[in-house]
């Protein structure tokens, strides 16, 4: 069920609260509780828009969404 939920959210941009740094990644949770990992430098305790790209560890890999 989790994999299906992740699949349904791929390509979406969600708000993510950055909570920690893990092995060179910024890690946080989206408003719908998906664990999100990013390589970009971010500050802990900030909320940022992130586009969900692919499965990664126990969650999803994403990139900061800069707008269009």
Secondary structure, 3 states (H helix, E strand, C coil): CHHHHHHHHCCCEEEEEEEEEECCEEEEEECCCCEEEECCCCCCCCEEEEEEEEEECCEEEEEECCCC
